[in-house]
C-alpha cells in the first residue's frame, strides 16, 4: 500500500492531493448550489448536506462564500501554503462541531440516512484533521521554497 506521506521532501504527499480533491469538489458543489438556489431551481434545504446547523437558510450568498473559501483552501494546499493547512484544519473542526447537533437530532429521531450522512462527514473531517496534523505533513508544508 502506498503511503499517504511522501518519503522525499519535494514530493507532494498523496494525502494532500486527496484533501485538495475533497475541498475542490466541495467548493464546486457549493458554487453550483449557489447558482441553482439563485435561479430558484432548488430549495434552500437541498444544500443542508454542505452547510449545517441552518446555515443553508442564509441563501445563495452562504454557498458562494463557502464554495469560494473551500476552493481557496484547495488552491492553498496545492501551492503548499502553511496557512491553508491550518485553515483547513480549522474549517474541518468547525464542521465537526456543527455536525454534532444534527447527528444528535438524527439519533434521537432514528433517521438512519441522516445518521450515516453526518457520521461520514464527521469521520472524513476528523481524518483530514488527523492527517494534516501529522509531523511529516507539517514538515512538508514548512519546507516550502520561497
C-alpha positions in Angstrom: 0.0 0.0 0.0 1.3 3.4 -1.0 2.0 5.7 2.0 0.0 8.9 2.2 3.1 10.7 3.4 5.9 11.0 0.9 9.5 9.9 1.6 11.1 12.7 -0.4 10.7 16.3 0.9 9.8 17.8 -2.5 7.2 15.2 -3.4 3.6 16.2 -2.6 2.1 13.7 -0.2 -0.7 11.9 -1.8 -2.9 12.6 1.1 -2.6 16.3 0.4 -3.9 15.6 -3.1 -6.8 13.7 -1.6 -7.7 16.6 0.7 -7.2 19.0 -2.3 -9.7 16.9 -4.3 -12.2 16.8 -1.5 -12.0 20.6 -1.0 -12.3 21.2 -4.7 -15.3 19.0 -5.1 -17.0 20.6 -2.1 -16.2 24.1 -3.4 -17.6 23.4 -6.9 -20.7 21.7 -5.4 -21.3 24.8 -3.2 -21.0 27.1 -6.1 -23.4 25.0 -8.1 -25.9 25.1 -5.2 -25.4 28.9 -5.1 -26.3 29.2 -8.8 -29.3 26.8 -8.5 -30.7 28.5 -5.5 -30.3 31.9 -7.1 -32.2 30.7 -10.1 -34.9 29.2 -7.8 -34.3 25.7 -9.2 -33.8 24.0 -5.9 -35.0 24.9 -2.3 -32.6 26.2 0.3 -32.9 22.9 2.3 -31.3 21.0 -0.6 -28.0 22.4 0.5 -28.2 21.2 4.0 -25.7 18.5 3.1 -23.0 21.1 2.7 -23.9 23.8 5.2 -25.1 22.5 8.5 -27.0 23.9 11.5 -29.3 26.0 9.4 -26.6 28.0 7.7 -28.1 26.9 4.3 -31.1 29.1 5.2 -28.8 32.2 4.7 -29.4 31.9 1.0 -27.1 31.6 -2.0 -24.5 34.0 -0.6 -23.6 31.5 2.1 -23.0 28.8 -0.5 -21.0 31.3 -2.6 -18.8 32.2 0.4 -18.4 28.6 1.5 -17.5 27.5 -2.1 -15.0 30.3 -2.5 -13.4 29.5 0.8 -13.0 25.8 0.1 -11.7 26.4 -3.4 -9.2 28.9 -1.9 -8.1 26.4 0.7 -7.7 23.8 -2.0 -5.5 26.1 -4.0 -3.5 27.0 -0.9 -2.9 23.3 -0.1 -1.8 22.7 -3.7 0.5 25.7 -3.5 1.9 24.4 -0.2 0.9 27.3 1.9 1.1 26.6 5.7 -1.8 29.0 6.4 -4.0 26.9 4.1 -3.2 23.8 6.1 -4.0 25.5 9.3 -7.3 27.0 8.0 -8.3 23.6 6.5 -7.8 22.0 10.0 -9.9 24.9 11.5 -12.7 24.5 8.9 -12.8 20.8 9.4 -13.0 21.3 13.2 -15.9 23.8 12.8 -17.6 21.3 10.5 -17.4 18.6 13.2 -18.8 21.0 15.8 -21.6 21.9 13.5 -22.4 18.3 12.8 -22.9 17.3 16.4 -26.4 18.8 16.9 -27.5 17.4 13.5 -26.3 13.9 14.3 -27.7 14.1 17.8 -31.1 15.0 16.5 -30.9 12.3 13.9 -30.1 9.7 16.5 -32.9 10.9 18.8 -35.4 10.6 15.9 -34.0 7.4 14.5 -33.2 8.8 11.0 -30.7 6.2 9.7 -29.8 8.1 6.5 -29.1 11.3 8.4 -27.0 9.4 10.9 -25.0 7.8 8.1 -24.5 11.0 6.2 -23.5 13.1 9.3 -21.4 10.3 10.7 -19.5 10.0 7.4 -18.9 13.8 7.3 -17.6 13.7 10.9 -15.3 10.8 10.1 -13.9 12.4 6.9 -13.3 15.7 8.7 -11.6 14.0 11.7 -9.4 12.1 9.2 -8.5 15.4 7.5 -7.6 17.0 10.8 -5.6 13.9 11.8 -3.7 13.7 8.5 -2.9 17.4 8.2 -1.6 17.4 11.8 0.9 14.6 11.2 4.5 15.7 11.6 5.7 14.7 8.1 2.9 16.6 6.5 3.6 19.7 8.7 7.2 19.4 7.8 6.4 19.2 4.1 4.4 22.5 4.3 7.2 24.1 6.4 9.9 23.1 3.9 8.2 25.2 1.1 10.8 27.0 -1.0 10.2 30.8 -1.3 
